[in-house]
């Protein structure tokens, strides 16, 4: 289970993200990048961050630690920016943050050749599985810290859950956007990545991660599901079904790599 901390100090806003994340200090004296529940995409962006981040970690992919963060209305009281104050007020309660990596540099697509091809293939596989549209050359959402690559910002993945329209008919669809993945040119054997990773994402693991979604993030006014249990079941079904062979997202990635 993720640790839970309390936000004790709002340090600064990060303008790089459209959801206005912030660097905060927690009551464990650590520094974190806080993703606000009250930001534009609402709690579903945090659900995507949680599910993708913890599944990536289970696969051994490099991820900063994720933590749940309790936000109090007083957190933004000294901020002169009214937008920040409103965001904090809208996010009172449980939010999500990742460990702040001081001095980390944004990944430059020109550096793709220095990435281990096997790691690049595994990241491409994972992003195709989770339908992550935010790993493109103009917005790779990768950091280099102490010469190690780290995955960040999965809020745009699993985009099918924004409305859940026809989700049962779309579970097995390939991910055409993989052709633009920043690491696809550097990716090694995608079939080997598939053989290594798919067996690790068991139904039990997926259920464990889905069960970690806080109740307050589920079954909001836009949800088509009658209960939070039904919404959790949809996440479990969707993720598990995408792993059923033949995995069309894998073939799509392989064909995109061959066309380069």
C-alpha positions in Angstrom: 0.0 0.0 0.0 1.1 3.6 -0.6 2.2 5.7 2.3 -0.1 8.5 3.4 1.4 11.9 4.4 0.0 15.3 5.2 1.0 18.4 3.2 2.6 20.9 5.5 4.0 23.6 3.2 3.2 24.8 -0.3 6.6 25.5 -1.8 6.1 26.5 -5.4 3.9 26.0 -8.4 5.1 24.0 -11.4 4.0 25.8 -14.6 5.1 22.9 -16.8 1.9 20.9 -16.2 -1.6 22.0 -17.4 -3.0 20.8 -14.1 -0.9 23.2 -12.1 1.0 20.6 -9.9 3.0 22.0 -7.0 6.1 21.2 -5.0 5.0 20.7 -1.4 6.7 19.5 1.8 5.1 16.7 3.8 5.0 15.9 7.5 7.8 13.3 6.9 10.0 16.3 5.8 10.1 15.0 2.3 9.5 17.0 -0.9 6.9 15.9 -3.4 5.2 16.9 -6.6 1.6 17.2 -5.7 -1.2 16.4 -8.2 -4.4 18.1 -7.1 -7.7 16.3 -7.2 -9.4 19.6 -7.9 -7.5 20.2 -11.1 -9.1 20.3 -14.6 -9.3 16.5 -15.2 -10.5 15.8 -11.7 -9.9 12.6 -9.7 -9.7 10.4 -12.9 -6.3 11.9 -13.7 -5.2 10.8 -10.2 -6.7 7.3 -10.7 -4.6 7.0 -13.9 -1.5 8.2 -12.1 -2.1 5.7 -9.3 -2.9 2.7 -11.5 -0.2 3.3 -14.1 2.4 4.3 -11.5 2.0 1.2 -9.3 1.7 -1.2 -12.2 4.8 0.3 -13.7 6.6 -0.2 -10.3 5.4 -3.8 -10.2 7.0 -4.4 -13.6 10.3 -3.0 -12.4 10.0 0.2 -14.5 11.7 3.2 -12.9 9.1 5.3 -11.1 9.5 7.9 -8.3 7.6 6.8 -5.2 3.9 7.7 -5.1 2.2 8.7 -1.9 -1.3 9.7 -0.9 -1.4 13.3 0.5 -3.9 14.9 2.8 -4.4 18.5 1.8 -5.9 21.0 4.3 -7.6 24.2 3.2 -4.9 26.2 5.0 -2.2 24.9 2.7 -2.6 27.8 0.2 -3.5 30.6 2.6 -0.2 32.5 2.0 -0.3 32.2 -1.7 -1.1 35.4 -3.5 -2.3 33.6 -6.6 -6.1 33.2 -6.4 -5.9 30.3 -8.9 -3.7 28.4 -6.4 -6.0 29.2 -3.5 -9.0 28.0 -5.5 -7.2 24.8 -6.5 -6.2 24.0 -2.9 -9.8 24.7 -1.7 -11.1 22.4 -4.4 -8.6 19.7 -3.5 -9.2 19.5 0.3 -8.9 15.8 1.3 -6.9 13.0 -0.3 -4.6 13.7 -3.3 -1.6 12.1 -4.9 2.0 13.0 -5.1 5.3 11.6 -6.4 8.7 12.0 -4.8 10.4 15.2 -6.0 13.8 14.4 -7.7 15.9 17.6 -7.1 18.1 18.5 -10.0 16.4 16.0 -12.4 16.5 17.0 -16.1 13.7 16.6 -18.6 14.5 13.9 -21.2 15.6 15.2 -24.6 14.4 13.0 -27.5 17.9 13.4 -29.0 19.2 11.4 -26.0 17.1 8.3 -27.0 20.2 6.5 -28.3 21.7 6.4 -24.8 18.7 4.5 -23.4 19.0 0.7 -23.0 17.0 -0.8 -25.9 15.5 -3.4 -23.6 14.3 -0.7 -21.2 13.0 1.4 -24.1 11.0 -1.6 -25.4 9.5 -2.2 -22.0 8.4 1.4 -21.6 6.9 1.4 -25.1 5.0 -1.9 -24.3 3.7 -0.5 -21.0 2.6 2.8 -22.5 0.8 1.0 -25.3 -0.9 -1.2 -22.8 -2.1 1.8 -20.7 -2.8 3.9 -23.8 -0.6 6.7 -22.6 -0.8 9.6 -25.1 1.8 11.7 -23.1 5.1 10.1 -24.0 5.6 11.9 -27.3 8.7 13.8 -28.5 7.2 17.2 -27.6 6.1 16.0 -24.2 8.0 12.9 -23.2 7.2 13.0 -19.4 10.6 11.3 -18.7 13.2 12.6 -16.3 16.9 11.8 -16.1 18.2 11.8 -12.5 21.6 10.5 -11.5 21.8 8.9 -15.0 18.6 6.9 -14.4 15.5 7.4 -16.5 12.3 7.9 -14.6 8.7 7.8 -15.7 6.4 10.6 -14.6 2.9 12.0 -15.3 0.5 9.2 -16.3 -2.6 11.3 -15.8 -3.5 11.2 -19.6 -3.3 7.4 -19.8 -6.4 5.1 -19.6 -8.3 7.9 -21.3 -11.2 5.6 -21.9 -12.3 6.2 -18.3 -13.3 9.8 -19.1 -16.9 8.9 -19.7 -16.4 5.2 -20.2 -18.2 5.4 -23.6 -18.4 2.0 -25.2 -15.6 0.8 -23.1 -16.5 -2.9 -23.3 -16.2 -2.8 -27.1 -12.9 -0.8 -27.0 -11.0 -3.0 -24.5 -8.9 -4.8 -27.2 -8.3 -1.9 -29.5 -4.7 -1.3 -30.5 -3.0 2.0 -29.6 -2.2 3.7 -32.9 -0.5 6.6 -31.2 2.4 4.3 -30.3 3.9 5.3 -33.7 4.8 8.6 -32.1 6.3 7.3 -28.9 9.5 9.1 -28.0 11.3 5.8 -27.3 10.0 3.7 -30.2 13.1 4.5 -32.4 15.4 3.2 -29.5 13.2 0.2 -28.6 14.7 -3.2 -28.8 12.8 -6.5 -29.1 9.1 -5.7 -28.3 8.1 -9.4 -28.5 10.7 -10.1 -25.8 9.3 -7.2 -23.7 5.8 -8.6 -24.1 6.9 -12.1 -23.1 8.6 -10.7 -20.0 6.0 -8.2 -18.8 2.6 -9.6 -19.6 2.8 -12.6 -17.2 3.7 -10.3 -14.4 0.4 -8.4 -14.6 -1.7 -11.0 -13.0 -5.4 -10.5 -12.3 -4.5 -10.6 -8.6 -2.0 -7.8 -9.0 -4.4 -5.7 -11.0 -7.1 -6.2 -8.4 -4.7 -5.2 -5.6 -3.8 -1.9 -7.3 -7.4 -1.1 -8.3 -8.5 -1.7 -4.7 -6.1 1.0 -3.6 -8.2 3.7 -5.4 -9.6 5.9 -2.7 -13.4 5.8 -2.3 -13.6 9.6 -2.7 -12.1 9.4 -6.2 -14.8 7.1 -7.5 -18.4 7.3 -8.6 -18.6 11.1 -9.0 -21.5 12.9 -10.8 -20.2 12.0 -14.2 -19.7 8.3 -13.6 -22.0 5.9 -15.5 -21.7 3.3 -12.7 -24.2 3.0 -9.9 -21.6 2.2 -7.3 -17.9 2.6 -6.7 -17.6 -1.2 -6.6 -19.0 -1.3 -10.1 -16.5 1.3 -11.2 -13.6 -0.7 -9.7 -14.9 -3.8 -11.4 -14.7 -1.9 -14.8 -11.1 -1.0 -14.2 -10.2 -4.6 -13.3 -12.1 -5.9 -16.4 -10.6 -3.4 -18.7 -7.0 -3.8 -17.7 -7.2 -7.6 -17.5 -8.9 -7.8 -20.9 -6.2 -5.8 -22.6 -3.7 -8.4 -21.6 -5.6 -11.3 -23.1 -3.9 -12.7 -26.2 -3.6 -11.8 -29.0 -2.5 -8.5 -27.6 -3.3 -6.1 -30.5 -1.4 -3.2 -28.9 1.8 -5.2 -29.1 1.4 -6.0 -32.8 0.6 -2.3 -33.4 3.8 -1.3 -31.7 5.9 -3.9 -33.6 4.5 -2.8 -36.9 5.1 0.9 -36.1 8.7 0.0 -35.2 9.2 -1.9 -38.4 7.9 1.0 -40.5 10.6 3.3 -39.2 
